[in-house]
């Protein structure tokens, strides 16, 4: 008679910190993706980074919002990955 036993699982440590770092990195990538969609940066024969930054719609609002979200995502990912 064959019986299957499952191995005992020990709780993994640090998974919450890794998950938080991944989520905050996704926030930065979401900000960069929205920048690319708003300006056409990264498209074939599209504008360069500086030219596309200058062509943001409502640049006094969207520039700081997109840049701030990107910076916040990168900094939070670094904090989660290195400190926690």
Secondary structure, 3 states (H helix, E strand, C coil): CCCCCCCCCCCCCCHHHHHHHHHHHHHHHHHHHHHHHHHCCCCCCCCCHHHHHHCCCCHHHHHHHHHHHHHHHHHHHHHHHHCC
